[in-house]
Every structure is written in structure tokens, then in C-alpha cells.
């Protein structure tokens, strides 16, 4: 039996004493027989496997060799530098002798390049001397470590070449498919009529944009103007999360958020906190074509968070100070870390976001979209005089943009309510601010017999009214309140009447469901529409002790018809609005004159607690 011994490549001196050897794990246990080697040429070379069959499978446990992205195009000095870096100086000299000066030539050689060591070439004597192990009988063996480096290099080159071929095939398929798709689009354009063209115009552009980008690198994606406009609308209406969900599931269809932010900035959509966009208002006025508008204002609670605006070099999230009611823009700009630290330590974060909208009044287009004029964070620390000063300032600046604000609308916070009274001189006046005496105020021509019940002055700079949505939701929330007691005649307005209606009558008769009378959702305006419908009034007639509830719902119905419905005529708007006013006045007058003993069973301290709070 032949003797075997495990050796390393450095144990070359012991090769003469072995009939057969087996390399250690460092060379992946490649076995070779000396007897088999000596049957050929005395100068034959072996590295533990048949010549011309590189053992790529031995590299399965090795880390993949990382090559430059442009490795397949390397030639000349750059190619030799890569060979030197991976395989060593000797292999670089070998490539020079063999005139293999680029990757392309190396990959074209079908046989193993190292077969050149099988014969004694004078040009390779020095290289052979450095790269091989030599026996006394003339047998040589390429150093296993060098062979491993070269095989690893070749394996990485073949992998890169295969990947490149796959990408080229995919690109060719994409080009062919895209070319066919273009022909389909052109044929569709040729055969379509005007109606079809209008209905599918964006669809065709959208699909064409997707396939155009699929044939490009991600960094070269391009988007048409129509696609960018739809992407902006999706982001504004749906928000960041919905936009990202659509973008990730439709690759190459819509721009990334960074690209979208740039396009929004160029379009003037990005709004800086505390800046009133009167220049945008002027452009909007010219494009839409209107002269008068209504300005609305409201504050909504927000999550307390501080963010940095790199474009404006400012911090947002701290409440902006008001100077005579006007926000101080770019208040939180600093290059000092200490100042920023003091803001976080000493200033509270914004509780509310105050928003100003401008709604154009166009007789031919009652559904025109409003314009966002300004937005800024506040901490709810302001006075009625601040509101009044801000409204007058906004009125004057809007006039410079060729827009006449005829009314301001907001909710009835006590400070807003007082500002409304002062602006319209409705049982309130500021002596040093003659608002209604200005030259740009308008006159209201009223019949003389109205003076007994129309208390507002006939000369006004602008009107003020509470937002109709707030009015409706407040009336709804009052009746749904578990603590409220609303007395009307001998009956009480009660949510129990509505519950009985839902339980006893079919939904098809009145249209109500239990969630419509759920007091937790205080901003559910759709239930206000349902509660004020004719079907509810009709079916309530069959419910016992429902007269007070029906009368209470009449003002809600009148407000919807007067201020919400688009199809109501002007004369009917006047009728329904005054109907609601007179009904509430009569009710309030009755509560003022009733005897206290009539309210003892309602657990209230005053008659006003039996009324509504608008």
C-alpha cells in the first residue's frame, strides 16, 4: 500500500520521498500521484487537478471577489494594475509576455492560460522560476496559492461577464417590447376619436412614461409634466405614506420624494411657515378670474414636533409670536447651538396650526377650489384685538392683489366672536378704529321696516360669519351630549328619540345608522346631513314625544340649505338663514320668561343651560 502524508505547499523538499501526497485543507485536499506525473514529460506541471480544468467549486466557501464596475472594459495599464493587485507581479509579467493586455482577450481564451508552463519557453524562464516549485527530476508545480488567486480572479471575471450578458439580453427585450408598445400607442392615437382621447390621455402618457423609465438606469428616470402634476396631487391629497406605498408598488411610475419636493418648490406649492402668499394670490386671481373672495381661518391641533427647513434655514415647531396679530416669519433662525438649545429648554412647542384659506366667489363657477394663503404654528395665546388687526391687514394686502375680501369666516371661539362684533360694530365698537367709516366700505340698502329686527349697521368693511360646518356639528353635538338638557315647551330634546327611531323604523325609511348618533365622533358632518333630511322629519312624526326634537332639527336643516347646499337660490338662502335666526330668538326669549319652577327637574343652574351654545 502506498504511503500518504499531508503536506503544505512549503513542504516541496519532501516531494522526492513521497510516492503519493495529499495537500492539507489549505489547498482543499487536492490529491496527485507522482507516478502518474512522471509518465508524461519530465518537465510536466501539476497543481492537484487536470490541466485546463480550473477547480471553481473549491471557492464556494470563499468570499466573492469584488471587481470594479467597469472591469470588462479595462485594458492597458489599468488592466495590468488589476492583475497585479489580485494575482501578483509575476502574473502581470506573464500577461505582458503572452500579449494579453485587456480583459476581453483573457476571456476569449478557451484553454487554461497556465498551460504555457507545460513546456520550457525561454521567455518564461524567470517567471517559471518564481512561480513554480521544482523537483530534482525536472518536474515543476505551480504554487497552489498563486493558482488559487488566478482561478478566483477568472471566476469573478466570468461571473461579471455572465451578468453583463443577462443585462444586455434584458435591455434588448425591453427595447423590443417598448418598441412594440410605441406602435400600439401610435395606432391607438390614430384610431381614437376626441372623446376617447380625452378619457385616456393621461393613461397613455402614464404607461408610456413607465416603459420609458424601465429601459433606463434609476438615476436617469424622467417624468413628463402630466405625471409630475398627478404625483403632486397624490402627495397633497393622500399624504406621504400613501404616496410612498404607490411609488414602491409601481416602480418607475412616479418620482421619488426628493424629486417631488424639488418640483413642488419650483411650482410654488411649498409653503413657508408664517409667510402670507399674496403673490400666489395675485397669480391665482389672474388665472381663475375673480374679484371678490371669502377668507376663512381655523386652528387645528397638531403633534408637537420640531423640524428644520434647510431651504429657509429655519426651525419649525415653535409657536410664532404675533405682532399686532401678524405672525413674525422666520423668527427661529440661528447659527448658534446655544440659542437653539435655549429654545428647546425654554420655549413650548406648537399646540395648534393656524390656517388661512381664500375662497373665490364666481357666479359661473360656484365649485371653484380655495387657495391656501398662509399657515403657522400658535400656542392659542392671543386676543380678540389681534384677530381684528390681522383681518384688516389681510384685507388691505388682498386689495393690492386685486382681490376684495367681502367676509371672514371662522368658528365661534369667544375671541373670534368678539372680533366679529367689533369689525361689524354689532353691539361693540373701538373708538380709535373707525372700521366702517373707511372709504372702501360698502353700503347695504335695507328696507326701512327691517330696522326693528336687523341690528347690524348698514355700512360694513366686510362681513363676518361662523363657518357653516362648525354650526352644523355644534348643533349635532349638543343634541348627542349625555350631559345636556335641552328644554322646548313641555318636551325635552333628546337623543333617546333618535335611538327609538333607529330601533323601530327601517333604515330605508330614514337613512340613519347607530354611528350617526355616536357622540364620540364630534366632527362627523355627514351625519348632520342625514339628521336634517326630509325622511328623518317624516318618520319622526310617528315617534311619541318627538315634537321638540323635530323643532330642534329645523335650524340644522335651515343652515344646511342656506349655507351648504349649492343648488339653493339666493332668495331661499335668505329665507332659511332668517328662519333659523328667528326660531332661535323665539326659543331663547321663551327660556328667559319661564318660571324657575318649570326647570327644577332638569338639574341645571340657569335657563341658559337649556339652550344651545353656538
C-alpha positions, 0 to 999 in steps of 0.5 A, spaced: 500 500 500 502 506 498 504 511 503 500 518 504 502 524 508 499 531 508 503 536 506 503 544 505 505 547 499 512 549 503 513 542 504 516 541 496 523 538 499 519 532 501 516 531 494 522 526 492 520 521 498 513 521 497 510 516 492 503 519 493 501 526 497 495 529 499 495 537 500 492 539 507 485 543 507 489 549 505 489 547 498 482 543 499 485 536 499 487 536 492 490 529 491 496 527 485 500 521 484 507 522 482 507 516 478 502 518 474 506 525 473 512 522 471 509 518 465 508 524 461 514 529 460 519 530 465 518 537 465 510 536 466 506 541 471 501 539 476 497 543 481 492 537 484 487 537 478 487 536 470 490 541 466 485 546 463 480 544 468 480 550 473 477 547 480 471 553 481 467 549 486 473 549 491 471 557 492 464 556 494 466 557 501 470 563 499 468 570 499 466 573 492 471 577 489 469 584 488 471 587 481 470 594 479 464 596 475 467 597 469 472 591 469 470 588 462 472 594 459 479 595 462 485 594 458 492 597 458 495 599 464 489 599 468 488 592 466 495 590 468 494 594 475 488 589 476 492 583 475 497 585 479 493 587 485 489 580 485 494 575 482 501 578 483 507 581 479 509 575 476 502 574 473 502 581 470 509 579 467 506 573 464 500 577 461 505 582 458 509 576 455 503 572 452 500 579 449 494 579 453 493 586 455 485 587 456 480 583 459 476 581 453 482 577 450 483 573 457 476 571 456 476 569 449 481 564 451 478 557 451 484 553 454 487 554 461 492 560 460 497 556 465 498 551 460 504 555 457 508 552 463 507 545 460 513 546 456 520 550 457 519 557 453 525 561 454 521 567 455 518 564 461 524 562 464 524 567 470 517 567 471 517 559 471 522 560 476 518 564 481 512 561 480 513 554 480 516 549 485 521 544 482 523 537 483 530 534 482 527 530 476 525 536 472 518 536 474 515 543 476 508 545 480 505 551 480 504 554 487 497 552 489 496 559 492 498 563 486 493 558 482 488 559 487 488 567 486 488 566 478 482 561 478 478 566 483 480 572 479 477 568 472 471 566 476 469 573 478 471 575 471 466 570 468 461 571 473 461 579 471 461 577 464 455 572 465 451 578 468 453 583 463 450 578 458 443 577 462 443 585 462 444 586 455 439 580 453 434 584 458 435 591 455 434 588 448 427 585 450 425 591 453 427 595 447 423 590 443 417 590 447 417 598 448 418 598 441 412 594 440 408 598 445 410 605 441 406 602 435 400 600 439 400 607 442 401 610 435 395 606 432 391 607 438 392 615 437 390 614 430 384 610 431 381 614 437 376 619 436 376 626 441 372 623 446 376 617 447 382 621 447 380 625 452 378 619 457 385 616 456 390 621 455 393 621 461 393 613 461 397 613 455 402 618 457 402 614 464 404 607 461 408 610 456 412 614 461 413 607 465 416 603 459 420 609 458 423 609 465 424 601 465 429 601 459 433 606 463 438 606 469 434 609 476 438 615 476 436 617 469 428 616 470 424 622 467 417 624 468 413 628 463 409 634 466 402 630 466 405 625 471 409 630 475 402 634 476 398 627 478 404 625 483 403 632 486 396 631 487 397 624 490 402 627 495 397 633 497 391 629 497 393 622 500 399 624 504 406 621 504 405 614 506 400 613 501 404 616 496 410 612 498 406 605 498 404 607 490 411 609 488 414 602 491 408 598 488 409 601 481 416 602 480 418 607 475 411 610 475 412 616 479 418 620 482 421 619 488 420 624 494 426 628 493 424 629 486 417 631 488 419 636 493 424 639 488 418 640 483 413 642 488 418 648 490 419 650 483 411 650 482 410 654 488 406 649 492 411 649 498 409 653 503 413 657 508 411 657 515 408 664 517 409 667 510 402 670 507 402 668 499 399 674 496 403 673 490 400 666 489 394 670 490 395 675 485 397 669 480 391 665 482 386 671 481 389 672 474 388 665 472 381 663 475 378 670 474 375 673 480 374 679 484 371 678 490 373 672 495 371 669 502 377 668 507 376 663 512 381 661 518 381 655 523 386 652 528 387 645 528 391 641 533 397 638 531 403 633 534 408 637 537 414 636 533 420 640 531 423 640 524 428 644 520 427 647 513 434 647 510 431 651 504 429 657 509 434 655 514 429 655 519 426 651 525 419 649 525 415 647 531 415 653 535 409 657 536 410 664 532 409 670 536 404 675 533 405 682 532 399 686 532 396 679 530 401 678 524 405 672 525 413 674 525 416 669 519 422 666 520 423 668 527 427 661 529 433 662 525 440 661 528 447 659 527 448 658 534 447 651 538 446 655 544 440 659 542 437 653 539 438 649 545 435 655 549 429 654 545 428 647 546 429 648 554 425 654 554 420 655 549 413 650 548 412 647 542 406 648 537 399 646 540 395 648 534 396 650 526 393 656 524 390 656 517 388 661 512 384 659 506 381 664 500 375 662 497 373 665 490 366 667 489 364 666 481 357 666 479 359 661 473 363 657 477 360 656 484 365 649 485 371 653 484 377 650 489 380 655 495 387 657 495 391 656 501 394 663 503 398 662 509 399 657 515 403 657 522 404 654 528 400 658 535 400 656 542 392 659 542 395 665 546 392 671 543 386 676 543 380 678 540 384 685 538 389 681 534 384 677 530 381 684 528 388 687 526 390 681 522 383 681 518 384 688 516 391 687 514 389 681 510 384 685 507 388 691 505 394 686 502 388 682 498 386 689 495 393 690 492 392 683 489 386 685 486 382 681 490 376 684 495 375 680 501 367 681 502 367 676 509 371 672 514 369 666 516 371 662 522 368 658 528 365 661 534 371 661 539 369 667 544 375 671 541 373 670 534 366 672 536 368 678 539 372 680 533 366 679 529 362 684 533 367 689 533 369 689 525 361 689 524 360 694 530 354 689 532 353 691 539 361 693 540 365 698 537 373 701 538 373 708 538 380 709 535 378 704 529 373 707 525 372 700 521 366 702 517 367 709 516 373 707 511 372 709 504 372 702 501 366 700 505 360 698 502 353 700 503 347 695 504 340 698 502 335 695 507 328 696 507 326 701 512 321 696 516 327 691 517 330 696 522 326 693 528 329 686 527 336 687 523 341 690 528 347 690 524 349 697 521 348 698 514 355 700 512 360 694 513 368 693 511 366 686 510 362 681 513 363 676 518 360 669 519 361 662 523 363 657 518 357 653 516 360 646 518 362 648 525 354 650 526 352 644 523 356 639 528 355 644 534 348 643 533 349 635 532 353 635 538 349 638 543 343 634 541 348 627 542 351 630 549 349 625 555 350 631 559 345 636 556 338 638 557 335 641 552 328 644 554 322 646 548 315 647 551 313 641 555 318 636 551 325 635 552 330 634 546 333 628 546 337 623 543 333 617 546 328 619 540 333 618 535 335 611 538 327 609 538 327 611 531 333 607 529 330 601 533 323 601 530 323 604 523 327 601 517 333 604 515 330 605 508 325 609 511 330 614 514 337 613 512 340 613 519 345 608 522 347 607 530 354 611 528 350 617 526 348 618 533 355 616 536 357 622 540 364 620 540 365 622 533 364 630 534 366 632 527 362 627 523 358 632 518 355 627 514 351 625 519 348 632 520 346 631 513 342 625 514 339 628 521 336 634 517 333 630 511 326 630 509 325 622 511 328 623 518 322 629 519 317 624 516 318 618 520 319 622 526 312 624 526 310 617 528 315 617 534 311 619 541 314 625 544 318 627 538 315 634 537 321 638 540 326 634 537 323 635 530 323 643 532 330 642 534 332 639 527 329 645 523 335 650 524 340 644 522 336 643 516 335 651 515 343 652 515 344 646 511 340 649 505 342 656 506 349 655 507 351 648 504 347 646 499 349 649 492 343 648 488 339 653 493 337 660 490 339 666 493 332 668 495 331 661 499 338 662 502 335 668 505 329 665 507 332 659 511 338 663 514 332 668 517 328 662 519 333 659 523 335 666 526 328 667 528 326 660 531 332 661 535 330 668 538 323 665 539 326 659 543 331 663 547 326 669 549 321 663 551 327 660 556 328 667 559 320 668 561 319 661 564 318 660 571 324 657 575 319 652 577 318 649 570 326 647 570 327 644 577 327 637 574 332 638 569 338 639 574 341 645 571 343 652 574 340 657 569 335 657 563 341 658 559 343 651 560 337 649 556 339 652 550 344 651 545 351 654 545 353 656 538 
